[in-house]
């Protein structure tokens, strides 16, 4: 059975290009496209995708808010952010919104397909350069009192992020932390 994917990006050329890339994979079926976060929610309700490939910055409603709403309505649908924003803050916000993956748009076809397959089986996928950036934000500041962006994450969020960095799937993380995989 093919993994059902919804493509969300405000640029038609990007949606068409990604759709063409995924077409030959054999086990991935593009079931819909949307150009805004609001459209993404509507199409997700109608098509019930397994995975939504979601841009971060879009008009009308950004991808982070759309991710939150899609996850609230249908927790089984996984969201993978596909963006040009190499920004650890966006990554952190995406994880908080419920995203299971974060990829940059310069990703290769093979890595994109691998990420979709990994997330489709309950895993998570974050490009290593992005994960390194986020982890460096979480390190304590070198001087006393200068603060750290990582302080914005809860202890539990840091635990989960560390397990994601180890490559554990959502189910493995849930088992280790005694949580529901839907959490």
Rosetta blueprint (number, residue, H / E / L):
1 X L
2 X L
3 X E
4 X E
5 X E
6 X E
7 X E
8 X E
9 X L
10 X L
11 X L
12 X H
13 X H
14 X H
15 X H
16 X H
17 X H
18 X H
19 X H
20 X H
21 X H
22 X H
23 X H
24 X L
25 X L
26 X L
27 X L
28 X E
29 X E
30 X E
31 X E
32 X E
33 X E
34 X E
35 X L
36 X L
37 X H
38 X H
39 X H
40 X H
41 X H
42 X H
43 X H
44 X H
45 X H
46 X H
47 X H
48 X L
49 X L
50 X L
51 X E
52 X E
53 X E
54 X E
55 X L
56 X L
57 X L
58 X L
59 X L
60 X L
61 X L
62 X L
63 X H
64 X H
65 X H
66 X H
67 X H
68 X H
69 X H
70 X H
71 X H
72 X H
73 X H
74 X L
75 X L
76 X L
77 X L
78 X E
79 X E
80 X E
81 X E
82 X E
83 X E
84 X L
85 X L
86 X L
87 X L
88 X H
89 X H
90 X H
91 X H
92 X H
93 X H
94 X H
95 X H
96 X H
97 X H
98 X L
99 X L
100 X L
101 X E
102 X E
103 X E
104 X E
105 X L
106 X L
107 X L
108 X L
109 X H
110 X H
111 X H
112 X H
113 X H
114 X H
115 X H
116 X H
117 X H
118 X H
119 X H
120 X H
121 X L
122 X L
123 X L
124 X L
125 X E
126 X E
127 X L
128 X H
129 X H
130 X H
131 X H
132 X H
133 X H
134 X H
135 X H
136 X H
137 X H
138 X H
139 X L
140 X L
141 X L
142 X L
143 X L
144 X L
145 X L
146 X L
147 X L
148 X L
149 X H
150 X H
151 X H
152 X H
153 X L
154 X L
155 X H
156 X H
157 X H
158 X H
159 X H
160 X H
161 X H
162 X H
163 X H
164 X H
165 X H
166 X L
167 X L
168 X L
169 X L
170 X H
171 X H
172 X H
173 X H
174 X H
175 X H
176 X H
177 X H
178 X L
179 X L
180 X L
181 X L
182 X L
183 X L
